[in-house]
Amino acid sequence: MRIVLLSFFILILFAIAFIFATQNNQIVDLNYLIAVAQPTVAQMVSLFTGIGFFLGLLTALLWKFVSALGGKKSSSQDIKVS
């Protein structure tokens, strides 16, 4: 049942993304250091959403990796405040 609900939710998100993409076909200028590109608004939203998702996933994985390497600290390693 969980898989069916998740699949339905993803299908709804794809439908909303498709509607958004068909309604936003205005071209914008993207100037970066080396070149200039002219993507549509929907392409820009998709690009930056993907970059944000990737950076968030990378941060979460790095956080989990560092916490797994660190392990649990013993009480002798705690900082004592006098």
PyMOL commands that set and color helices and strands:
alter all, ss='L'
color gray80, all
select helices_A, chain A and resi 2-23+41-70+75-77
alter helices_A, ss='H'
color red, helices_A
select strands_A, chain A and resi 30-31+36-37
alter strands_A, ss='S'
color yellow, strands_A
deselect
rebuild
show_as cartoon
